Amino acid sequence: MAVVGASGYSGGELVRILLGHSEFSLDAVFANSAKGQKLSFVHPQFNGNQIEFKDVADLGINDFDLVFLALPAGVSGMLLKDRELNKKYVDLGADFRLIDKQDWLKYYPGKYSGAWTYGLPEASNQKSAITKSDKVANPGCYATAASLGLLPAVKAGALSDDFVNIVAASGTTGAGKSLKANLLNSEANNNLSPYKVGGIHQHIPEIEQTLGIESTDPIKISFLPILAPMPRGILLTASFKSDLPEDEIRDLYASYYKGSKFIQLLEKDGLPNTRSLIGSNNAHISVVKDARNNLVQTIVAIDNLGKGAAGQAIQNANLMFNFEEDHGLAKYGIGS
């Protein structure tokens, strides 16, 4: 197995999980910025590991049974352009998520590269599709949380109209490792700051596309992302009008996620928090209704590097190789 882009946060988390996976063997890591360096130099948590980073230019794309690509938007598509792919691939970037070319051109840089099987196993029929696929596009972190919080209601036709308002806070690792002023500790610490407001966030078309798995009628969302003063985690609230009572809506969610190994619908008075999910591939969901306004709020917490990135990538790879989908993945977060 190889991880391309292993010097980043998602790539490092992939490495951590793979090194503890009994069926997958990590054979190589690639990164332009870290080529020639020891893995443990870039990620000190792997102290003692002797693997060295190789140059992405030296990647033999068909030399490994499984290749994870953890690269910035637009890079995977260019790397794989015009190359015959004969093995299995999971892309953690955005390059192969969007079906509509115009969505890509509006929200992302570079040329459109097409669409692979969308890797959200909890969505209807997606697990079967992933199992049969050699190329899977891992969902975005915000898109994962939003979709998990909305798919059961959308499938049941529980929304009174076609509009959903989403507010979500994410840890700073969601922005990657590149140096940016707003990610400096002196700027991000003790501070909440919105960004990419006004309908320009790149996960908007992905969320709307994913909700379309369960609805023939388009669902439109408003999305307000917030940078939170923590390294990792996402807490997302999706609000929509519904005439159904709270208990009935909760039953819809319980039925939709029945048998899921990674989705926990919390007790009626339970509310998610990000710390509980750190290091796991789980998602915690609460469903509440503000009867005064006929407004349902679904609250979702995930680890943006777990279910929002590397953990879900391993879940998808497990399915692609016909392993149990939770193989090698932590059931519980570290909690502190």
Residue pairs with C-beta under 8 A, 6 or more apart in sequence:
1 18
1 24
1 25
1 26
1 27
1 64
1 65
1 66
1 67
1 68
2 26
2 27
2 28
2 29
2 30
2 59
2 63
2 64
2 66
2 67
2 68
3 11
3 14
3 15
3 18
3 26
3 28
3 29
3 30
3 67
3 68
3 70
4 11
4 30
4 31
4 56
4 59
4 67
4 68
4 69
4 70
4 71
4 79
5 11
5 30
5 31
5 56
5 69
5 70
5 71
5 72
5 75
5 92
6 12
6 14
6 15
6 29
6 30
6 31
6 34
6 39
6 42
6 53
6 70
7 29
7 31
7 33
7 34
7 42
7 43
7 53
7 177
8 31
8 70
8 176
8 177
9 173
9 176
9 177
9 232
9 305
10 70
10 92
10 305
10 309
10 310
11 29
11 31
11 68
11 70
11 310
12 42
12 43
12 45
13 305
13 306
13 309
13 310
13 311
14 68
14 70
14 92
14 310
14 313
14 314
15 26
15 29
15 39
15 43
15 46
16 45
16 46
16 310
17 310
17 311
17 314
17 328
17 329
18 24
18 25
18 26
18 314
18 328
19 26
19 46
19 49
20 328
21 314
21 327
21 328
22 327
22 328
23 318
23 321
23 323
23 327
23 328
24 66
24 314
24 317
24 328
26 51
27 64
28 51
28 54
28 64
29 39
29 51
29 52
29 53
29 54
30 53
30 54
30 55
30 56
30 58
30 59
31 42
31 53
31 56
32 55
32 56
32 57
34 41
34 42
34 53
35 53
35 54
35 55
35 56
36 52
36 53
37 52
37 53
38 49
38 50
38 51
38 52
38 53
39 46
39 49
39 50
39 51
39 52
39 53
40 46
40 47
40 48
40 49
42 53
56 79
59 79
61 67
61 79
61 80
61 83
61 85
61 87
62 84
62 85
62 86
62 87
64 87
65 87
65 88
66 87
66 88
66 89
66 90
66 317
66 320
66 321
67 87
67 88
67 89
67 90
68 89
68 90
68 91
68 92
68 313
68 317
69 76
69 79
69 89
69 90
69 91
69 92
69 93
70 92
70 93
70 309
70 310
71 79
71 91
71 92
71 93
72 93
72 176
73 93
73 94
73 95
73 108
73 109
73 110
73 202
74 93
74 95
74 108
74 109
74 110
74 111
75 93
75 95
76 91
76 93
76 95
76 96
76 113
77 95
77 96
77 110
77 111
77 112
77 113
78 110
78 111
78 113
80 89
80 113
81 113
85 134
85 135
87 134
88 134
88 135
88 317
88 320
88 321
89 116
89 134
89 135
89 136
90 119
90 136
90 138
90 313
90 316
90 317
90 320
91 116
91 135
91 136
91 137
91 138
92 138
92 309
92 310
92 313
94 108
94 140
94 202
94 206
95 113
95 137
96 113
96 114
96 115
96 116
96 135
96 137
97 115
97 116
97 118
97 137
97 139
97 140
97 143
97 206
97 209
98 104
98 112
98 115
98 205
98 206
98 209
99 115
99 209
100 205
100 209
101 112
103 205
103 209
104 112
105 112
106 205
107 200
107 202
107 204
107 205
108 202
115 137
116 133
116 135
116 136
116 137
117 126
117 129
117 130
117 133
117 135
117 136
117 137
118 126
118 129
118 136
118 137
118 139
118 210
119 126
119 130
119 136
119 137
119 138
119 139
119 312
119 313
119 316
120 126
120 139
120 144
120 147
120 148
120 210
120 312
121 127
121 130
121 312
121 315
121 316
121 319
121 325
122 148
122 151
122 257
122 260
122 262
122 263
123 147
123 151
123 210
123 213
123 214
124 151
124 155
124 213
124 214
125 213
126 213
127 319
127 325
130 136
130 316
130 319
130 320
131 319
131 320
131 322
133 320
134 320
136 316
136 317
136 320
138 309
138 312
138 313
138 316
139 147
139 206
139 210
139 308
139 312
140 202
140 203
140 206
140 308
141 170
141 174
141 234
141 302
141 304
141 308
141 309
142 168
142 170
142 174
142 201
142 203
142 207
142 223
142 225
142 234
142 236
142 308
143 203
143 206
143 207
143 210
144 283
144 302
144 307
144 308
144 312
145 168
145 234
145 236
145 283
145 300
145 301
145 302
145 307
145 308
146 166
146 168
146 203
146 207
146 210
146 221
146 223
146 236
146 238
146 300
147 207
147 210
147 211
148 263
148 283
148 285
148 300
148 302
149 236
149 237
149 238
149 285
149 298
149 299
149 300
150 164
150 211
150 219
150 238
150 240
150 298
151 210
151 211
151 213
151 214
151 256
152 158
152 252
152 253
152 255
152 256
152 257
153 159
153 240
153 242
153 249
153 252
153 253
153 296
153 298
154 211
154 214
154 215
154 219
155 214
155 215
155 252
155 256
156 252
156 256
157 215
158 242
158 244
158 249
158 252
158 296
159 219
159 240
159 241
159 242
160 240
160 241
160 242
160 243
160 294
161 240
161 241
162 217
162 218
162 219
162 220
163 219
163 220
163 221
163 222
163 240
163 241
164 219
164 220
164 221
164 222
164 238
164 239
164 240
165 221
165 222
165 238
165 239
165 240
166 207
166 221
166 222
166 223
166 224
166 236
166 237
166 238
166 239
167 223
167 224
167 226
167 236
167 237
168 223
168 224
168 225
168 226
168 234
168 235
168 236
168 237
169 192
169 225
169 226
169 227
169 228
169 234
169 235
169 236
170 225
170 226
170 227
170 228
170 233
170 234
170 304
171 228
171 230
171 231
171 232
171 233
171 234
171 274
171 304
172 183
172 188
172 227
172 228
172 229
172 230
172 231
173 231
173 232
173 304
173 305
174 232
174 234
174 304
174 308
175 183
175 227
181 187
182 188
182 193
182 195
182 227
183 227
188 227
188 229
189 229
190 229
191 227
191 229
192 226
192 227
192 228
192 229
193 226
193 227
194 224
194 225
194 226
194 227
195 225
195 226
195 227
196 202
196 225
197 224
197 225
199 222
199 223
201 223
201 225
203 223
204 221
204 223
207 221
207 223
208 218
208 219
208 220
208 221
211 219
211 221
212 218
212 219
228 235
230 274
232 274
232 278
232 303
232 304
232 305
233 274
233 275
233 277
233 278
233 301
233 302
233 303
233 304
234 274
234 300
234 301
234 302
234 303
234 304
234 308
235 272
235 273
235 274
235 299
235 300
235 301
236 299
236 300
236 301
237 297
237 298
237 299
237 300
238 297
238 298
238 300
239 295
239 296
239 297
240 295
240 296
241 294
241 295
241 296
242 249
242 289
242 294
242 295
242 296
243 294
244 252
244 296
245 289
246 287
246 288
246 289
246 291
246 296
249 287
249 289
249 296
250 265
250 268
250 287
253 265
253 285
253 287
253 298
254 265
257 263
257 265
257 285
261 325
261 326
262 281
262 282
262 283
262 307
262 315
262 326
262 329
263 282
263 283
263 285
264 282
264 283
264 284
264 285
265 285
265 286
265 287
266 272
266 284
266 285
266 286
270 284
270 286
271 286
271 299
272 284
272 285
272 286
272 299
272 300
272 301
273 284
273 301
274 301
274 303
275 333
275 335
275 336
276 284
276 301
276 333
276 335
277 283
277 284
277 301
277 302
277 303
277 306
277 307
277 333
278 303
278 306
278 333
278 334
278 335
279 303
279 306
279 330
279 333
279 334
280 303
280 306
280 307
280 311
280 329
280 330
280 331
280 332
280 333
280 334
281 303
281 306
281 307
281 311
281 312
281 314
281 315
281 326
281 329
281 330
282 302
282 306
282 307
282 331
282 332
282 333
283 300
283 301
283 302
283 307
284 300
284 301
284 302
285 298
285 299
285 300
286 298
286 299
287 296
287 297
287 298
287 299
288 296
288 297
288 299
289 295
289 296
289 297
290 296
290 297
302 308
303 311
303 333
305 311
306 312
306 330
311 329
311 330
314 328
314 329
315 325
315 326
315 329
318 324
318 325
318 326
318 327
318 328
318 329
319 325
